[in-house]
Amino acid sequence: MKRTLFHIFLLLVPACLLAQEDPQPAASSDAASDVLIPANFTRTGTTISLGLISTSFDSYLSPNNYIGFDLDLLGEDWRRSVWGDNLFRQSIYETTVGLTMAGSTSSTLVANETYTHAYAWRVVRFGPFDLYAGPELQARVGALYNTRNSNNPVNLKLGLHAGGMAMAEVRYNIGGLPARTSYQLDLPLLGAVFSPPYTQSYYAMFDLRQLGGTVHFVSPFNGFSLRRILTTDLTLRHSILRVVLENDSYQYRTSTNSYAQRTFRLGVGFVFNSYAIRPREKAFDYLPY
């Protein structure tokens, strides 16, 4: 009986040792995809930029063209959609405050808030290159204060546009450091803007309810606008540095007013990636994603 128990013990010890060994991290991307939850991947980037305003023109306030500088805060949220591995959602929040001058006689304070939401479909993947395209909705809220005017010194800017976006992206290494560069185009196509005529005061619009002729339809025929964003992300140890070069050209013409705002910006910031992993204790086996 003792000899039988000894033989059973010898058979069970190797099996127990094999069962207690830690599983090796999966080396293939297929095994990693079983652990990662792609739909919950999010990339968030924030940059601060200094911009040159080459054109600031609003015929409601002044017949002059103003030039100056602005300070810009740009935030991007990029996440994979639950509707498919090749569909992504992008949200861009942008806040700018600037000062422009026309000679030495007058100046204009400029403030704008731009929000863009897009669905980007990855239409091409060829090695390290990706190409995205999709629909986009853009909303703009802003104001201009002109020291030249005493009667109507402020003009409110409101715009809502539907359009499209396209982005090309490439991944590469710089001295062994992972990097990513993207070039994005935002093109508003159809929309409406709040643009009162020069002779209509805000007192007449909001106190007397004379709002006729203040909202106008815009398209590329009377307002060709385009925003271009060149972004480079460079991984440095546990941080991701972002450099942004942006050219924003927003303009339109109505029967009673013309408006244009063109800016070139250069900024730096950081990027943060977040993941949802199943199970969570396997995180260190599969990061970075």
C-alpha positions in Angstrom: 0.0 0.0 0.0 2.8 2.4 0.9 4.6 1.6 -2.4 1.4 2.4 -4.4 1.0 5.7 -2.7 4.6 6.5 -3.4 4.1 5.9 -7.1 1.0 8.1 -7.2 3.0 10.9 -5.5 5.7 10.6 -8.1 3.1 11.0 -10.9 1.3 14.0 -9.3 4.4 16.1 -8.4 5.4 16.9 -12.1 1.8 17.6 -13.0 1.5 20.1 -10.1 4.7 21.9 -11.0 3.6 22.3 -14.7 0.2 23.7 -13.6 1.9 26.3 -11.4 4.2 27.7 -14.1 3.3 31.2 -15.3 2.0 31.2 -18.9 4.4 32.9 -21.3 3.2 36.2 -22.8 1.7 35.7 -26.2 4.1 36.8 -29.0 1.6 37.0 -31.8 -0.8 39.9 -32.4 -3.7 37.4 -32.6 -3.1 36.3 -29.0 -2.8 39.9 -27.9 -6.1 40.8 -29.5 -7.7 38.2 -27.3 -6.7 40.1 -24.3 -6.9 43.7 -25.4 -10.3 45.4 -25.9 -9.6 47.5 -29.1 -12.9 49.5 -28.8 -11.7 51.0 -25.6 -8.4 52.4 -26.9 -8.2 56.2 -26.6 -5.5 58.6 -27.6 -5.7 62.1 -26.1 -3.4 64.9 -27.0 -3.1 68.5 -25.8 -0.9 71.2 -27.3 -0.3 74.9 -26.7 0.5 77.0 -29.8 1.6 80.5 -30.7 0.0 81.7 -34.0 0.5 84.4 -36.5 -2.8 85.9 -37.7 -2.2 86.9 -41.3 -5.7 88.0 -42.0 -8.5 89.2 -39.7 -11.2 91.0 -41.6 -14.8 91.6 -40.7 -16.7 94.2 -42.7 -19.3 94.6 -39.9 -16.6 96.2 -37.7 -14.1 97.8 -40.0 -13.0 98.0 -43.7 -9.4 97.4 -42.7 -7.5 94.1 -42.6 -5.8 93.3 -39.3 -2.8 91.2 -38.5 -1.4 90.0 -35.2 -0.8 87.0 -32.9 -2.9 84.5 -31.0 -2.5 81.9 -28.3 -4.1 78.5 -29.0 -5.1 75.5 -26.9 -5.7 72.4 -29.0 -7.1 69.1 -27.7 -7.7 65.9 -29.7 -9.5 62.8 -28.6 -9.1 59.8 -30.9 -10.7 56.5 -30.1 -11.7 53.3 -31.8 -15.4 52.9 -32.4 -17.4 49.9 -31.2 -18.9 49.5 -34.7 -15.7 48.2 -36.2 -11.9 47.9 -35.9 -11.4 50.2 -38.9 -13.8 53.0 -37.7 -12.6 55.7 -35.4 -14.1 58.7 -33.7 -12.2 62.0 -33.5 -13.1 65.1 -31.4 -11.0 68.3 -31.6 -11.4 71.1 -29.2 -9.7 74.4 -29.9 -9.7 77.7 -28.0 -7.9 80.8 -29.3 -7.4 84.3 -28.0 -5.6 86.9 -30.1 -4.7 90.5 -30.6 -4.5 92.1 -34.0 -3.6 95.6 -35.2 -4.3 97.8 -38.3 -1.5 100.4 -38.2 -1.4 102.3 -35.0 -5.0 103.7 -35.0 -7.1 100.6 -33.9 -6.8 97.1 -32.7 -9.1 94.0 -32.5 -9.4 91.4 -29.7 -10.2 88.0 -31.2 -11.6 85.0 -29.3 -12.8 81.7 -30.9 -13.9 78.3 -29.8 -14.0 75.5 -32.4 -15.4 72.0 -31.9 -15.1 69.3 -34.5 -16.5 65.8 -34.3 -15.7 63.2 -37.1 -16.0 59.6 -37.9 -12.8 58.4 -39.7 -12.8 55.2 -41.7 -9.5 53.6 -42.3 -9.8 53.0 -46.0 -6.2 52.0 -46.7 -3.5 50.2 -44.6 -0.2 49.5 -46.4 2.6 48.6 -43.9 3.2 51.6 -41.7 0.9 53.9 -43.8 -2.8 54.5 -43.0 -5.3 56.6 -44.9 -8.5 57.8 -43.2 -11.6 59.6 -44.5 -15.1 60.3 -43.2 -17.9 62.8 -42.4 -17.3 65.7 -40.0 -19.4 68.2 -38.1 -17.9 71.5 -37.1 -19.2 74.3 -34.7 -17.5 77.7 -34.2 -18.3 80.3 -31.6 -16.4 83.5 -31.3 -16.3 87.3 -30.9 -14.4 90.3 -32.1 -13.9 93.5 -30.2 -12.8 96.5 -32.3 -11.5 99.6 -30.6 -12.2 101.7 -33.7 -16.0 101.6 -33.3 -17.9 103.3 -30.6 -21.4 102.3 -31.7 -21.0 98.7 -32.5 -17.6 97.6 -31.1 -18.4 93.9 -30.8 -19.5 91.3 -33.3 -20.6 87.8 -32.3 -19.5 84.9 -34.6 -21.5 81.7 -34.9 -21.2 78.9 -37.4 -22.3 75.4 -37.9 -20.9 73.3 -40.8 -21.1 69.8 -42.1 -18.2 68.5 -44.2 -15.5 65.9 -44.4 -12.1 65.0 -43.2 -9.1 63.1 -44.6 -5.9 62.1 -42.9 -2.7 60.3 -43.9 -0.6 58.7 -41.2 2.8 57.0 -41.1 4.6 55.2 -38.3 8.4 55.0 -38.1 11.4 55.1 -35.8 13.8 58.0 -35.1 17.0 56.7 -33.6 15.1 53.7 -32.2 12.3 55.9 -30.8 8.8 55.2 -32.1 7.2 58.1 -33.9 4.0 58.9 -35.8 3.3 61.7 -38.2 -0.2 62.6 -39.6 -1.5 65.2 -42.0 -5.2 66.0 -41.7 -7.5 68.1 -43.8 -10.8 69.5 -42.5 -13.2 70.8 -45.2 -16.5 72.4 -44.2 -18.9 72.0 -47.1 -22.4 73.2 -46.1 -23.5 75.3 -43.1 -25.1 78.4 -41.7 -23.5 81.4 -40.0 -24.7 84.3 -37.9 -23.7 87.5 -39.8 -25.7 90.7 -39.4 -25.4 93.5 -41.9 -23.3 96.6 -41.0 -26.4 98.8 -40.5 -28.1 96.5 -38.1 -27.3 97.0 -34.4 -27.4 94.4 -31.7 -30.0 96.5 -29.9 -32.3 96.1 -32.9 -31.6 92.4 -33.2 -32.0 91.3 -29.6 -34.1 94.0 -27.9 -36.5 94.8 -30.8 -36.3 91.2 -32.2 -35.3 92.4 -35.7 -33.4 89.2 -36.6 -34.2 89.2 -40.4 -31.1 88.8 -42.5 -28.8 87.7 -39.7 -28.5 84.0 -40.6 -26.9 83.0 -43.9 -26.3 79.8 -45.8 -22.6 79.1 -46.7 -20.9 76.7 -49.1 -17.6 76.5 -50.8 -18.9 78.9 -53.4 -19.3 81.8 -51.0 -17.0 80.5 -48.2 -14.2 78.1 -49.0 -12.7 77.2 -45.7 -9.9 74.7 -44.9 -8.0 73.6 -41.8 -4.7 71.7 -42.2 -3.0 70.0 -39.2 0.5 68.4 -39.4 1.2 66.4 -36.2 4.2 64.4 -35.1 4.2 62.3 -32.0 7.6 61.1 -30.6 7.8 58.6 -27.8 10.4 59.5 -25.2 10.7 56.8 -22.5 7.2 56.8 -20.9 6.0 60.1 -22.4 4.8 61.0 -25.9 5.8 64.5 -27.1 3.6 66.1 -29.8 4.6 68.9 -32.2 1.8 70.5 -34.2 1.8 72.8 -37.2 -1.6 74.2 -38.1 -3.0 76.4 -40.9 -6.6 77.4 -40.3 -8.4 79.4 -43.0 -12.0 80.3 -42.2 -14.0 82.7 -44.4 -17.3 83.5 -46.0 -19.2 86.2 -47.9 -22.8 87.1 -47.6 -24.9 89.8 -49.4 -24.2 92.3 -46.6 -21.0 91.2 -44.9 -17.6 89.5 -45.4 -15.5 87.7 -42.9 -12.1 86.0 -43.0 -9.7 84.7 -40.4 -6.4 83.0 -41.4 -3.9 81.8 -38.9 -0.6 79.8 -38.9 0.3 78.1 -35.6 3.2 76.1 -34.2 2.7 74.3 -30.9 4.0 71.5 -28.6 2.3 69.3 -26.1 1.9 65.7 -24.8 -0.2 62.7 -25.7 -1.7 60.1 -23.3 -2.9 56.6 -24.4 -5.4 54.6 -22.4 -6.4 51.0 -22.8 -9.0 48.5 -21.5 -7.4 45.1 -21.0 -9.0 41.8 -20.2 -7.9 40.5 -17.8 -6.2 43.6 -16.2 -3.4 41.6 -14.6 -2.1 40.9 -18.1 -1.5 44.5 -18.9 2.3 44.4 -18.7 2.5 41.5 -21.1 0.9 43.4 -23.9 1.7 47.1 -23.5 2.4 49.1 -25.5 -0.5 48.4 -27.9 
